Amino acid sequence: MAEDKATTLHSFNFPAVAAKIAERLQRLLQWIPPKARLSVCAGSVVLIVFALYMYLWGGSSVLNLVCQHSLKSADLTVIVDGNRNFSPQLASFVPKPWAAAVLSWLQW
């Protein structure tokens, strides 16, 4: 049984697979306009490095959003890892142009 695994591993042709991957990447890069290739490649490298950094060394966090509202105002609280980071009180008043006319008609 150990010989079966060894023969299947040796029968896998790594250079052929690498050549197929390189050919597909080359076709993909030829699809991108020449002026944009450098920025796409640089952005891809930065994205991969950032993803690896976040996967290997990035910690986990807990984000809580608390929203309490009424018809005229709202309280929004952003809590990250148990610390209140942002807590504005949002108020709104929308004047109704027809409201003054209706109230004056009712009082008449």
Secondary structure, 3 states (H helix, E strand, C coil): CHHHHHHHHHHCCHHHHHHHHHHHHHHHHHHCCHHHHHHHHHHHHHHHHHHHHHHHHCCCCCEEEEEEECCCEEEEEEEECCEEEECCEEECCCCCHHHHHHHHHHHC
